[in-house]
Amino acid sequence: MAPTRTVVITGASDGIGAIAASELSGAGTDLIIVGRSKEKTDAVARQTGATAFTADYAKLDDVRALAEKISARVESIDVLMNNAGGTFDPKRRTSDGHEPNFQINHLGSFLLTNLLRDKLAAGSGALVLNTSSVGNLAGSVDLDDLDWERRRALELRCYGTGKLENILFTRGIAQRWSDDGIVSAAVHPGPAATKFGRDSFFVGLLYRTPLKRIGTITPEKGAAPLIALANRGADPAINGKYYSRFKADGRENPQARKQELIDGLWSASERLVGIG
């Protein structure tokens, strides 16, 4: 039997992405997973029967190469789950010269999604699902300082800004691509006890101690809202929505609905990744 849907999941080498891959795999699904670690991503692929690709979102050329590989592999995409990301030391810069929370949490997914737009539009409807966070409440988007060169760059504030940008990007897709049958939603999966903070000294310290059991949920519970939304697919009722786990219209930064930021971030992102 031919697959009934094609699902692409980034950030799928472990944690909630790997669990989502496992739950969404099976008969009727052509599953493609992406991770930074080849060893871990290949292991998930063996368990799920997925096709595995690797990419480091700190390198935009990796994202471009990834888009080419996926495009050569599929005719259309039904679900694109942008789950890659984390929290990073803002004093470091990516190989492209960007603040890492901005590039890895936003620019990489923005670039991949735009490069796959034709595949998303090729079927009978597609969902772009962006993993955001309640941390968006701590974010602050400044279109004149997206790389935090003039502001004080605190790690969790930069991370929160990346998660706020995920919501702005979601609304940009909803406004621009609905005529192509493309629906987009953002979701806060909850404080899942995963390896989310592995690239952050402070968050990693918390997640490596018994403190992680306080106020966190299991990765399985964290993956559940992503799986539920992925199974809804291109449902117009969820277009442009930000979910706090299973609840629509979750708590969000007031900037998340500012049209000048939705449009301005889109235009700036196009310029920075060289598309548009």
N, C-alpha and C positions, 0 to 999 in steps of 0.2 A: 504494500500500500504506500502511495506517495505521501510525503509529509504534508500535513494540512497547514502548518505554520512554521516560519523561521524565526528563531529567537536568538538575539545576540546579547550577551551579558559581559560587561567589563568589570574589572575588579573581582574576578570569579575564582581566583586561586585559593582563597580560603574565606573564612567568616561567612557573613550573610550572603555574599555573592555565590560562594560554593554551594551553600544550602539551597539557594534559589535555583541554581543550575540543576541540582539533584531533583528537586521537586518538579521542575518544569520540563525535565527530560522525559524520554519515553516514546512510544509509538505515536506517530503523527506529528512529531516535532523534530525539525532540523535545528540542532542546537550548536551555536558557536560561542565559545568562551574565550575571554582575554584576561591575561594576568601579567604581572611584571616578572614573576619567577617562572622560568620554563619548567623546572622540576615540579613545582607545586601545581601549575596549570595542567601539565600533562597527566599528573596523578588524578586530578578531578575529571579530566577528559576520559581517562580509562574507566572511571567509575560510572560515568554518565553516558558514554558513547558520543560525546561531543567532539567537534573539531576545535583544536586549541591553537591560539595564536598568542604571541607574547609582544608586549610593547611597554615602554617606559614613558609615562606621560610627562616626565621632566625633559623629554626630547621630542619636539614637535615633528621632527622628521620620522620618528618612530610611529607617530599617530598617522602621518600621511601614508607611510608604508602599510600600516595596518588597514587603512581604508581601502587601499588598492587590493590587498589580499582578500578582504571580505567581499569587495565588489566582484572580484574574479570568481569567487566561490558560490555566490547566490544570485538568483534572479530578482528576488524581492525580499524585504524584511518586514515582518509583522510586529515584532516587539524589539526595541533597542533599549536595553536597561543600562544607563550610564551610572555605574556604581563605583568606578575607580575613584580613589581619592584618599584623603587622610589629613593629618595635621602635621605641619612641618616648621622647622626653624626659619623665620622670615629673614634672618641675617644672611642665609645662604641664597644663592641665585641658581636658577636652572641653566642648562647649557645654552638656552636661548636668551638668557639675561633677565628673566622675569622672577618676581617674588614667587616662591614655590607654591604657596597656598592658592594664589591666583591662577597660576598655570595648570597645576595638577588637578585642582578641584573644578576649575571652570574652563580655561582655554582649551585644554585637551579634549574635553567632551564637546565643546562648541565646535571645534575643528572636525572631529570625527563625525558628528551628527550632520554637519553641513556637507561633508564629502559623501555621505551616504544618503543624502536627501532623495536622489533619483531612485534608489533601491527602496526607500520607505514609501515613495509615491507610486511604485510600480504594481503594488498589490491592490487588494480591495479595501485597504484601510490599515493604518499602522499606529502604534503607540510608542512614543518616546518617554521613558520613565527616568527621571533624574533623582538620585538619592541626595536629599538635602539633610537638614538637621535643625533642631530647635536652637542650635548655636547661631542660626541666622539672626536671632534677636540681638546678638552682640556685634553684628557686622555694621560696616559703614562704607558704602560705595561712594568714592570720589572719582568722577570721570577724568579729572585732571591729575589724579595720582593713583592709578590702578595698581601700580607696582610698589606703593608705599615707600617712595623715595623722599617725600617731604613730610610725612606724618610719622609719629612714633609707632613702630611696627611691633606690636605685642602679638605673640603667637596665636592665642585663642581669639583675639580680635581679627587677625588676618584670616584665620580658619573660618570664623563666623561670616566674614565678608564673602569668602568663597561659596559658602552655603547659601547666603543671600543671593549671590549671583546665579546659583542654580535655579532659584525661584524666578528671578527676572528672565533668565533664558527660557524657562518653561513657558512663561507668558508671552515671550517673543515668538516662540514657535506657534503657540495657540493662535496668535493674531495674524501671523504671516502665512502659515502653511495649511490652514484648515481646508482650503479649496482643493488641496492635494489629497485630502482624506487622512491627514496626519494629525493625531491628537497627542497632547503632551500633559503630563502631570509630574509634580514633585512630591516627595514623601520623606518625612522624618521617621525612620524605622524604630526609634527608641534607643536607649543607651545600652546597646548590646555589648556583652563582654567578649570582645574579639581582639584581634591584633591591630585594631584601628590606630593605636598610638605608637606603633613600633618605630616611626621616624621622628618622634618627639620625645625629648628627654623627660619633660614634666608629665605629659599624658602617659607616656610609656611607663614611667615610674609608678603611677597610680594603677595602671592596668596590670602591672607585674606583681602587685602586692595583694594581700587579702582584702584591701579596701575596694577592689573591683567588684566584690560580691555585694557591696552596699550600694543600692540604687541602680543596679544594672539588671538587665534581663538576659536570658540565654540567646545565643546566636539564632537558634531556631525560631524563637519568638520575634527576634528582630527581622528575620527574613520574611515572616508571615505577611505583613502588609505589602511588601514588594511582590510576593507571589500572587496575592489576591488581586492587586491592580493589574499585573501582567495578564492574568486570566480574564480580566474584563476586556482587555484589548482596546481597540479604537472606539471606545464609548464616548460620544460627544458630551455626555453628562459630566465627565471628569476633566474636560479640556481646560487647561489653565489653572487647575486647582492645586493647592498645596495641602497635603494630607499630613496630619500628625497621627502616625500609625494608621488606624482605620477610619479616622474622623476627618472629613473634609473641612476646609477653612480653619486649619490649625493656627496657633499663635505665630504671627509673623511680624517682622520688622516693618514699620510704617513705610520704609523706602520700597518695599516689595511691590507696591501698586502704583508707584510714580511712573507715569508714562515717559517722562523725559529720561528716566534711568533705564527703562525697558528698551527704548529706542537707542539711547546713547551707548549703553553697554554693547548692544548688538553691533552698532557701527564701529565702535572702537575695537571690538573683538575681531571683526572682519579685517580691519586694517592691520592688526597685530599678527594675525595668522596668514595674511596675504591672500584672502579670498574676497569675493563680492565685486 
